[in-house]
Amino acid sequence: MRSTVGVGSTFEFTADLRLPAASAEPIAVRPPQLVGKRVLVTDDSEAAREILVPILRGFGMDVAAADSGYAALRLLNDADRHRQPYDLVLMDWQMPGMDGLAAAQIIRETPSLNRIPAVLMVTAYCREEVLNRADQLGLQGVLVKPVTHSMMFDTLAGVLAPAAAGAARPADTEPGLPARQAFPTLAGRRALVVDDNIFNREVAAGFLAEVGVESDCAVDGNDALGWLDRGGRYDVVLMDVQMPVMDGYETSREVRNRPEWADIPIIALTAHARAEDRQRSADAGMDGHLTKPIDEQALYTMLTDMLRGAAAVRTPGDPSVAPAPNIGSDPARGGDDRHVDLVAALERLGGRQELLARLVDSFVQDFGSTPDRMVEQYALGHAAEVAGFAHAVRGAASYLHADALCAIASELEDTVRRSGLETTGALVDGFVAHLKLVLDELGDGRAEPPAAPPVASAPAVDTTELLRLVDSADQLIGTGDYSAQSILSEIESRTSGTHLASSATRIRQLFDQLELDEAQLALRSFRAAAGARSGSTA
């Protein structure tokens, strides 16, 4: 490393990297929600276009490219005149002549366009000015270069196919489920879950599925209005209050201003349980108020009351309100040194071990780099990013009962939003320390997740049917068909509690991460293990 004060630093390294064989091509994933969508890639760099275009085409999308903002505007207008509008524009920020923000603003303000596409800003510099300006223009998000397959997939799933990013699986139709027995009037209802946090969407949609409520998921308020426009009649809306693009309060007011939606019950989802927060929800037109992490029974009770017509903002005695934990302790102190309570987490999730395993895995993947990123953004003085990290971590950690982390994240977020970064150094240090401890526990297994039921108590698995599912999934993965996801989830469900359970979960995780070659190899090993079992059951 060479470093010069006032100039900068130069880092050098050597890496031995293998190139794939010339004939090798990545397996294409073609999720049905993205196939056929029209995308315009706008970047003055030919190299950047050559990276982005193949990724999008691999998803089955119809892709065109432009080398400037001016060229992009011409293509958008031509496509609109020929009634072949674009669904999405990927817009580079720094381009000569007209930068991406200027081009995006013109797109947003062009009245002649019959259809305004979603716009994602693409930049190698995740600066606050870009994030703030993108938010002001109502853009759908910012992609930071280098853009990977998985990053692109996750972003597009949230922008063009939000239901795919967090929608519930089809509800279990087997009779005798306790939740359905306790709340029979909820079965067959439709709900719209609105939250920018995939953890919250997945948990809420999973709870709803348990009582037979069908759900769609939106990633922000603007997206929610789109679902209401095209999704038909919903019986209830679960609305996060803090979201980018359009928050829950503004969205609720917009819903109440539309006569056709005026009577849809809206439940506020928020980490804040103060009386003034509840009043603000009520003032915005919301009918109920649930605090995060969502309590399953409180949700069901409120839904039952509302759908009988008894909609009212809950009092501060709401059973979903939990006392704030003490955050004054040292995260490295002795005694019970666990910082995650997965036994309590499993209880909150209604005993759903598969859901808990997915949340643990997602937390480690989503927030593994957050401690370093938090330190970096704090050093740069980026208050919005610091508050955003704290908000995202708190929402996810609450479902894992990482109470000390949730508490310090809440205090950090509130302090930054109220008074900036001037007095938050100790809070940032504490947040980073607690988050690292939680990540370490989850990553090395010290969190001691509850054990699965013994194999002997699990229902027998029909090996013939299991192998049929495995062969179907193998073929679909080999052709890059995203519908393999539902089959892998079915395999995971059928093997729950057996010696094959962990392998099935690993295969599904690899596929979710777009590690398709590894998923297919693991699936074939799984088949060999399942087929080696004697008899007709596994």
N, C-alpha and C positions, 0 to 999 in steps of 0.2 A: 504494500500500500504506500502511495505517495500522497502527501497532504501539504497544501500551501495555504496559509492563513489568508482569507479574503478572496481566494481563487477557487478552492475546492479540493476534493480528494479523488484519487484514481485507484481503483481496486483491480487487481489482476488475478486470474485463476486459470487453471488448466483442467479440462474435463474430457474424459474418454467416453465419447458417445457413439452408439451404434446406429447406423442408418438402416431403415427397413429395406428388405429386398425390393428391387425395382418393380416387381409384379404385385407386391403387397398393396392392398387398398384397405382403408378403414371400413369396418362394417357400418353401413348407414342405418341410422335410427330414424324411422319415419312415423312419428306420432301422428295419429289421425287429426288431432286438433291443429296441426301446423301444415299438413300436406295441402298444397295448392295455394297457400297464402302468398300474396305478391309482395316482394320486398325490394326496396331500392337502396343499394349500398352507395354511399357518397363519400369519397375520400380521394384527395389529390395524389396519394401514394399508391402506385401500381402494386407494390408489394403488399400493402394492407388489403387492397381489394382482392388480391390473389389468395389471401388467407381467409377473409370473411366469406367470399362468395361460395367456395366449396363446402364450408361448414353448413351454410344455409341450404344449399342444394342437397346436401346429405340428409337434411330433415324433410326433403320432399317439397321444398318451397320453390316458387317461381321467382327467380332472382334476376335483377338488372343492376347495372353499375353506372355511376356517373363520377367524373373526375373533378367536379367543382360544384359549388352551390348553384351557380347559374344553370349548369347542365341539369342538375337535379330538378330545378323548378320547371325547366322546359319539358322534361320527361313526365313529371307529375301532371302538368297541364295537358299534354298530349294523351296520356293514359286516361285522364278524366273525360276528355272529349270523346274518346273511343269507348267509353263505358267499361273500362278495365282498370279501375282505380287501384292504387297501391294500398295495402293494409298497413305497411310499416316502412319507415325510413330509418336507416342507420346513418347518422350524420357525424362526420368527423368534425372536431371542434376547430382546429387550427388549419385553415386553408387560405391560400392567397386570393385576393380579390374580395371574396365574401366569406366570412368565417361561418362555422356551423350554426352558431347561435343566431346570427342575423338571418341565415337561410331558414332556420326553424321558425323564427318569428314571422317571416313572410308567409310560410306555409300555414301557420296558425291564423293569420289575418287575411288570407285570400278568399274573398267571398264567392269567387267564381267556381271554386272547387265544390263539387257536389258531395264529396266525401273527404274529410280531413283525416289523413293517415296518422297512426301513432308514430311518435318520433323518439328514438333513443339517441342520445348524444354519446359519441365514442371519443375517448381522449386518453392520452398517455399521462395526463397530469390531473390527478383528482383534487383540484383546487376548490376552495370554498366558493370562489366567484363563479365557477362553472356550475357547481351544485345549486347555489342560490338562484342563478339566472335560469337554469333549467326548471327549477321549481316555480319561479315566477311565470315562465312561459307555459306552464302546464304540461311539460314534456313527460313521457312515461318512464324516464329513468336515465341513468348514466352508466355506460360500460367503460371500464378502465382497461386499456391495453397493457399487456398482451391478452387478447380474448381467446379463451379456450372453448372446446366443444361443450364441456359441462357448464361453464359460465353462460355461454350463449343459450343452451337449452333451458337452464333454470330461469333466465331472464325472459325468454320468449314465452315460457309456460305461464309466467306471471302476467305478461302484457297481452298476449293473443289468446291464451287458453287458461285463464285463471282457475277454472274448475279443475284442470288437470294438476295444478300445483298443490291443491289441498283439499279437494272434494272427498267426501266420504265414499267408501266402497259401498256397493249395494247392501242394503240392510239384511241382516240375518232373518230368514223367514221361518226358522224352526220355532215351534211353539214352546211356551214355558219359560221364556226369558223373564227374570225377575223384574227388570225395569219396565218391560211392556205390561206385565201384570199389574204393577203398581200405578202406571200412568197410561191406561188403555186409550184414553181420548186423544193422545198425541199421534197415534199411528196414522199414516197417510197424509199428514200435514206436510207443507213445503216451507223451507226456511232459506233465507239468504244470509250467509255469514260474511261479514265485511271486516277484514283485518289485514294489515300489511305484514304481520308476523306469521310465517308458515306454521310455527309451533301452535299458535292460538287457533289457526284455521283447522289444523288437523285434529286437535283435541276437541274443539267444539263440534266439528262435523262427525267425529267418532261418537261423542255423547249423543248427538241427535239420531244417528243411525241406530243406536241401541234401543230407542223407543219407536223406531219406524218412521222417523221424520226424514224426508228427502231433503238434501241441501245442495245449493250451489255456493261457490265461494268467489268473493271479489277481493282485490288487493288494495283498493283505496276507494274513496268516495265517488270519484268520477267513474270508475269501473262499476261500482254498485248501481249507479244510475243507468248505466248501459244494460246491466242484467235486468233491472226492473223494466226497462223499455222492451227488451226482447224475450224476457224469461217467463212471461205470463204472470199469473197471480201468485203472490207469496202470502202465507198466513202470518209470518213474522219475520223481522229483520234483526239480526244480532250485529250491533254496530260498534266497532272500536272507535274511541273518540280521538286518539292521537295517530294520525296517518299523514303521509306526504300527499302531495297533489291536492286533495280535498279532505279535510278532517271530518270526523263524525258529526260534529255540531253543524257545520255548514251543509253537509249532506242531508242531515235530518230536516233542516229548515227547507231545503230544496224539495225533499219528499213531501213535506206538509203543504208546500205551495202548489202541488199538483193535485187537482181534485180526485183523479183516479187512484191516487195512492194515499190520500189523506187519512184514511182510517186503518192503515196497516200498522199493527203494533211494532214499536221499535224498542229494543232493549240495549242500553248502553253497556259496553264492555270497557272497563277502565281499571287501572291499577290504583286509582285514588278513591277513597271511601268517605271523604269529608262531606259534611252537610252542604257546603257551598258547591262541591263537585256535583252532587246529586241535584241541586237546584239548577245548576247550569245545564245539566242534561234535560231536566224538565222544561226549562225555558226554550231549549232548542226543539222541543216537540217530542222528546223521547218519553216512553211510557213506563220504563223500568230501568233498573240500574244494578248490574252485577259487577263485583270486583274480581280482578284476576289475582291468582289463578282461579279459573271457573270451578265452582263447586257443583258437582253433578246433580245432587239432589235439589240444591237451590235453583238450578236452571230448570229442572223438570217441574218443580213446584210453581215457579214464576210462569212458565209456558202454560201450564194447566190453568192457572188463574186468569191469564190474559186471554186465552182462547175461549174462556167462559165469559169474557167481557169484563173481568175485574182487573182492569189495567190501571196501575197507579205507581208512582215513583216510591220505592221502598224507603223506609225510615232508616236512620243510622243503626238501628238494631237488626238490620238485614243479616240472616244467618251466613251469608257468603262473605261477611267482613271478618277477617282474621286480625288479631292484634299484631302490631309490628314487632319483630324480634329486636333484641338488644344488639346494637352493632358496635358497642364500645370495646368488645373483647379483642384480644390479639388472635389473629387467625392461626398462629403457630403455637398456641398455648397447649399444655398437656391436657390430661383427662380424656374425655370422649373426643378423639381427634377427627371424627368423620364430619365432613362439611356438606354432605348430601344424605338425605333420609329417603332411600328408595322404598322402604317399607310403607312410610306415609304416602309417598308418591303413588305406589301401587293402589293403596286404598282410595286415593283421590280419583284415580283412573278406573275405579270400579273393578279392580282385579285383572285388568287387561294387560297381561304380561307382554304380548306382542307389541302393543302400542308403547309401553314403557321402554322396551328394547329399542324401538325406532327412535324415540325421543332422546334416549341416552346417546345413541349413535349419531344422531343429527346434531346434538349439542356439541359433541367433541369435534365434528367436522366443521360446523358453522362458526364456532368461536375459538378454534385452536390458535388462530393467529391474532385474535383480538387484543391480548395483553400487549404485544409489540406495537400493534396499530394504534392502540389507545395512547401509549407513551409517545409515539411519533406525532399524533395529532395534537396532543396537549403541548408538546414542545413547539409546534408550529402555531399555536394559539388559535386553533380551529374549534371554537366553542360548540358549534352546531354538531360537528362530528363526535366530539366527546359526549355530548348529551345523547346523541343518537346511539352510540355504542352502549351507554348505560341503559337506555330504554330497551334496546333489543335484548340485551343479556338478562335484564330483570324479568321480562315477559317469558323468556324460555326457562330460566332457572327456577321460576316459581313453581312450575309443574314438577320439578325434581326435588322440591323442598330444600333447596340450597338457601336457607332462610337468611343467614348472615350476608351472603352475597347479594340477595335481593334487597336487603335493607340498605346496604351501603350504595348499591346502584341507584336506588330510589333517592337517597339523600344527594348523591352526586348529580343526578339528572335535575332535580328540583333546584339545587344551588346554582348550577350552570345556567339554567333557563331564567332564573331570577336575577342573577348578578354577574354572570360571566365567569371567567376562569381565575380571577384575581386571588381568591381565597380557597382554591380547590386542590392545591398540591397534595395535601395529606389525604384527601378523599380519593384522588386519582391513584395514589400509591396503595391505599387500602383496597380499592376496587381491583387493581391489578393483582395484588397478593391473594385476595380471596378467589378470584377467577382462576388463577394458576392452581390453587389447591383443589378446587372443584374439578378442573380439567385433569389433574393428576389422578385424583381418585377415580374418576370415570374411565380414564384411559388405561389404568393398570388393574382395575377390578376391585380396588379397596372399598368402593362404595357398597359392596356386598348386595347386589340386587337380589330380591327374593327368589328362592329356588323354584323351578318349574315343578309341577306335580310329578310324582314318580311315574315312570313309564308304565308300571303295572296298572295304575289307576286310569291311564289315558285310554280312550276308545281305540279299538283296533283299526288299523289302516288297511284298506283294500289294496294290496300290492299291484294287482292287475290294473286298476284304475289309476293308481299313482304313477306307474310306468307309462301309461297312456298320456297322462298330463306332461310327464317329463319329456317324452318324445315330441309332443306338440310344441312345448316351449323351446326345445332344442332347434326345431325347424324354423320357428319364428325368429329366434335370436340370430340364426344363421343368415336369414334374409333381411335382418335389420328391422323387423316389424315390432313396433312398440306395444302391440297388443299382447306380447309375451308377458308384460308386467302383471296383468290380471291372473294369468295362469300360474306364474311364480308365487303370487300371493295366495292362490288356492293351494298350491303345494305346501307352502309354509303353514297354512291353516290346518291342512290335513295331517301334517306330521307333528303338530304341537304336542309336547310332552313325551315324544319318542326319542330314540337315540339318533334320529335323523333331523331333529328340529334345528340344531345349531347350524348344520350344513345348509338346510333350506333357507334359513335367515341370511346366511352369508351370500348365497347365490342371489337372492333378491336385492341385497344391498349392493353387490357388484353391478347388477343391472341398473339399479337406480342411479349409480354413479357413472353410468355409460362405459364401464369397464367390460365391454362385451366379450372380448376374447377370453378374459379370465372367467367371466360368468359362464360361458359355454363350456370351458374346460372343467370348472367346478361342477356344473350340472351333469356332465358325463361321468365324473367320479361318483357323484351322488347316485346316478342310475345304477352303476355297478354295485354300490353298497346296498341299495334297495333291492336289486334283483338277486343278490346273493342270499337273501333271507329265505329260509325254507318255508314251505306252506304258502298260503294265500294272503297272509297279513304281514305287516312290518311292525 
